[in-house]
Structures are given as structure tokens and as C-alpha cells.
């Protein structure tokens, strides 16, 4: 059985009304408390940010920011996709 996480830190966040409504909406869809939903979304945001850092570190050392074939600025797109896991224990929420 998976070991339950123990949370010891409290972080007060100021969020706008639109974000609050969206967290409530998602929490309702998943029948989860709003705090758990916000924590999950924050974890996903951290994971996306780290993936962005990795993508930037993969650039050649002398490139400050990626450019397209014609020199235009590029943006990093984060995509969610289903993938098979080698070990079901690799899954986390």
C-alpha cells in the first residue's frame, strides 16, 4: 500500500476570483476538497515549469532563446498525453 503523504507546511496564496472559481469547478468535478485540487494543480504547474527548464537546458550552450527556422521567437507548448507506465507504482496524482 502506498505511503500517505504528511503535509507540514502551510502556504497562503492570494488568487483572483476567476482562479478561485476554476479551482472550485475542478474540485466539484473530481469530488475532491478545493485544497487538494489546488495542491494537485500546483504540483502539475511545478512539473511543467521544470520540464520547461529541461527544454531550455537542452539548447546549445550559446543559444539564449530558441528561434524558429526563419528566426521567429518560439514558445514552449505543454501537452498532456496518455502514456503506458512500466510500473503502476510510477503513477502519482
C-alpha atoms as an extended CHARMM CRD file, in Angstrom:
* protein
*
        93  EXT
         1         1  UNK       CA              0.0000000000        0.0000000000        0.0000000000  PROA      1               0.0000000000
         2         2  UNK       CA              1.2600000000        3.4770000000       -0.8770000000  PROA      2               0.0000000000
         3         3  UNK       CA              2.5440000000        5.5700000000        1.9780000000  PROA      3               0.0000000000
         4         4  UNK       CA              0.3050000000        8.5820000000        2.6430000000  PROA      4               0.0000000000
         5         5  UNK       CA              1.9520000000       11.9940000000        2.3470000000  PROA      5               0.0000000000
         6         6  UNK       CA              2.1640000000       14.0390000000        5.5080000000  PROA      6               0.0000000000
         7         7  UNK       CA              1.8910000000       17.7660000000        4.9260000000  PROA      7               0.0000000000
         8         8  UNK       CA              3.5900000000       20.0620000000        7.4020000000  PROA      8               0.0000000000
         9         9  UNK       CA              3.8130000000       23.3740000000        5.5480000000  PROA      9               0.0000000000
        10        10  UNK       CA              1.0580000000       25.9090000000        5.0330000000  PROA      10              0.0000000000
        11        11  UNK       CA              1.2350000000       28.3760000000        2.1700000000  PROA      11              0.0000000000
        12        12  UNK       CA             -1.2080000000       31.2500000000        1.9500000000  PROA      12              0.0000000000
        13        13  UNK       CA             -1.8690000000       32.2220000000       -1.6520000000  PROA      13              0.0000000000
        14        14  UNK       CA             -3.7140000000       35.2040000000       -2.9990000000  PROA      14              0.0000000000
        15        15  UNK       CA             -5.7120000000       34.1950000000       -6.0450000000  PROA      15              0.0000000000
        16        16  UNK       CA             -8.1530000000       36.1270000000       -8.1410000000  PROA      16              0.0000000000
        17        17  UNK       CA            -11.8510000000       35.3660000000       -8.3780000000  PROA      17              0.0000000000
        18        18  UNK       CA            -11.5760000000       33.6150000000      -11.7460000000  PROA      18              0.0000000000
        19        19  UNK       CA             -8.9020000000       31.2200000000      -10.4700000000  PROA      19              0.0000000000
        20        20  UNK       CA            -10.9230000000       30.5350000000       -7.3390000000  PROA      20              0.0000000000
        21        21  UNK       CA            -13.9820000000       29.6700000000       -9.4350000000  PROA      21              0.0000000000
        22        22  UNK       CA            -11.9250000000       27.3600000000      -11.6390000000  PROA      22              0.0000000000
        23        23  UNK       CA            -10.4540000000       25.5000000000       -8.6430000000  PROA      23              0.0000000000
        24        24  UNK       CA            -13.9590000000       25.0950000000       -7.2090000000  PROA      24              0.0000000000
        25        25  UNK       CA            -15.2400000000       23.8390000000      -10.5760000000  PROA      25              0.0000000000
        26        26  UNK       CA            -12.4860000000       21.2500000000      -10.9390000000  PROA      26              0.0000000000
        27        27  UNK       CA            -12.8390000000       20.1800000000       -7.3080000000  PROA      27              0.0000000000
        28        28  UNK       CA            -16.5620000000       19.6180000000       -7.8680000000  PROA      28              0.0000000000
        29        29  UNK       CA            -15.9460000000       17.5290000000      -10.9890000000  PROA      29              0.0000000000
        30        30  UNK       CA            -13.4980000000       15.3140000000       -9.1320000000  PROA      30              0.0000000000
        31        31  UNK       CA            -15.3820000000       15.2630000000       -5.8190000000  PROA      31              0.0000000000
        32        32  UNK       CA            -12.2360000000       16.4590000000       -4.0680000000  PROA      32              0.0000000000
        33        33  UNK       CA            -11.6940000000       19.2060000000       -1.4980000000  PROA      33              0.0000000000
        34        34  UNK       CA            -10.6400000000       22.5150000000       -3.0100000000  PROA      34              0.0000000000
        35        35  UNK       CA             -7.3380000000       22.4250000000       -1.1130000000  PROA      35              0.0000000000
        36        36  UNK       CA             -6.4640000000       19.0050000000       -2.5930000000  PROA      36              0.0000000000
        37        37  UNK       CA             -7.3780000000       20.2130000000       -6.0720000000  PROA      37              0.0000000000
        38        38  UNK       CA             -5.2600000000       23.3520000000       -5.6690000000  PROA      38              0.0000000000
        39        39  UNK       CA             -2.3380000000       21.2430000000       -4.3970000000  PROA      39              0.0000000000
        40        40  UNK       CA             -2.6010000000       18.9250000000       -7.4300000000  PROA      40              0.0000000000
        41        41  UNK       CA             -2.7200000000       21.8750000000       -9.8330000000  PROA      41              0.0000000000
        42        42  UNK       CA              0.2860000000       23.4380000000       -8.1250000000  PROA      42              0.0000000000
        43        43  UNK       CA              2.2110000000       20.1390000000       -8.4280000000  PROA      43              0.0000000000
        44        44  UNK       CA              1.3800000000       19.9810000000      -12.1400000000  PROA      44              0.0000000000
        45        45  UNK       CA              2.4830000000       23.5810000000      -12.5860000000  PROA      45              0.0000000000
        46        46  UNK       CA              5.8040000000       22.8390000000      -10.9090000000  PROA      46              0.0000000000
        47        47  UNK       CA              6.2630000000       19.7870000000      -13.1280000000  PROA      47              0.0000000000
        48        48  UNK       CA              5.5130000000       21.8710000000      -16.2490000000  PROA      48              0.0000000000
        49        49  UNK       CA              7.9500000000       24.5750000000      -15.1280000000  PROA      49              0.0000000000
        50        50  UNK       CA             10.6940000000       22.0040000000      -14.5670000000  PROA      50              0.0000000000
        51        51  UNK       CA             10.0210000000       20.4760000000      -17.9950000000  PROA      51              0.0000000000
        52        52  UNK       CA             10.4540000000       23.9640000000      -19.4630000000  PROA      52              0.0000000000
        53        53  UNK       CA             13.7750000000       24.3360000000      -17.6410000000  PROA      53              0.0000000000
        54        54  UNK       CA             14.9260000000       20.9890000000      -19.0420000000  PROA      54              0.0000000000
        55        55  UNK       CA             13.9310000000       22.0340000000      -22.5670000000  PROA      55              0.0000000000
        56        56  UNK       CA             15.9390000000       25.2570000000      -22.2160000000  PROA      56              0.0000000000
        57        57  UNK       CA             18.9620000000       23.3580000000      -20.8780000000  PROA      57              0.0000000000
        58        58  UNK       CA             18.8530000000       21.0870000000      -23.9420000000  PROA      58              0.0000000000
        59        59  UNK       CA             19.5340000000       24.0700000000      -26.1920000000  PROA      59              0.0000000000
        60        60  UNK       CA             23.0990000000       24.5820000000      -27.3950000000  PROA      60              0.0000000000
        61        61  UNK       CA             25.1250000000       26.4660000000      -24.7850000000  PROA      61              0.0000000000
        62        62  UNK       CA             25.4250000000       29.5800000000      -26.9560000000  PROA      62              0.0000000000
        63        63  UNK       CA             21.6780000000       29.9420000000      -27.6190000000  PROA      63              0.0000000000
        64        64  UNK       CA             19.8590000000       32.2520000000      -25.2170000000  PROA      64              0.0000000000
        65        65  UNK       CA             16.3410000000       31.5410000000      -26.5260000000  PROA      65              0.0000000000
        66        66  UNK       CA             15.0970000000       29.1600000000      -29.2260000000  PROA      66              0.0000000000
        67        67  UNK       CA             14.2660000000       30.5710000000      -32.6510000000  PROA      67              0.0000000000
        68        68  UNK       CA             12.2440000000       29.0880000000      -35.4680000000  PROA      68              0.0000000000
        69        69  UNK       CA             13.6610000000       28.3000000000      -38.9000000000  PROA      69              0.0000000000
        70        70  UNK       CA             13.0470000000       31.8750000000      -40.0620000000  PROA      70              0.0000000000
        71        71  UNK       CA             14.3120000000       33.4960000000      -36.8600000000  PROA      71              0.0000000000
        72        72  UNK       CA             10.9090000000       33.9850000000      -35.2180000000  PROA      72              0.0000000000
        73        73  UNK       CA             10.5020000000       33.6320000000      -31.4640000000  PROA      73              0.0000000000
        74        74  UNK       CA              9.2870000000       30.2940000000      -30.1880000000  PROA      74              0.0000000000
        75        75  UNK       CA              7.1760000000       29.2810000000      -27.2030000000  PROA      75              0.0000000000
        76        76  UNK       CA              7.1650000000       26.0310000000      -25.2740000000  PROA      76              0.0000000000
        77        77  UNK       CA              3.8700000000       24.1450000000      -25.5300000000  PROA      77              0.0000000000
        78        78  UNK       CA              2.9460000000       21.8320000000      -22.6670000000  PROA      78              0.0000000000
        79        79  UNK       CA              0.8680000000       18.8690000000      -23.8610000000  PROA      79              0.0000000000
        80        80  UNK       CA             -0.9550000000       16.2990000000      -21.7670000000  PROA      80              0.0000000000
        81        81  UNK       CA             -0.9630000000       12.8200000000      -23.2170000000  PROA      81              0.0000000000
        82        82  UNK       CA             -1.6670000000        9.3000000000      -22.0270000000  PROA      82              0.0000000000
        83        83  UNK       CA              1.4000000000        7.0570000000      -21.8020000000  PROA      83              0.0000000000
        84        84  UNK       CA              1.8660000000        3.4920000000      -20.6480000000  PROA      84              0.0000000000
        85        85  UNK       CA              3.8040000000        3.0490000000      -17.4520000000  PROA      85              0.0000000000
        86        86  UNK       CA              6.3230000000        0.2750000000      -16.9470000000  PROA      86              0.0000000000
        87        87  UNK       CA              5.3810000000        0.1080000000      -13.2620000000  PROA      87              0.0000000000
        88        88  UNK       CA              1.9080000000        1.0650000000      -11.9640000000  PROA      88              0.0000000000
        89        89  UNK       CA              3.7010000000        2.4630000000       -8.9050000000  PROA      89              0.0000000000
        90        90  UNK       CA              5.1170000000        5.1850000000      -11.1570000000  PROA      90              0.0000000000
        91        91  UNK       CA              1.7220000000        6.8880000000      -11.2210000000  PROA      91              0.0000000000
        92        92  UNK       CA              1.1890000000        9.8140000000       -8.9030000000  PROA      92              0.0000000000
        93        93  UNK       CA             -1.5430000000       12.3740000000       -8.5380000000  PROA      93              0.0000000000
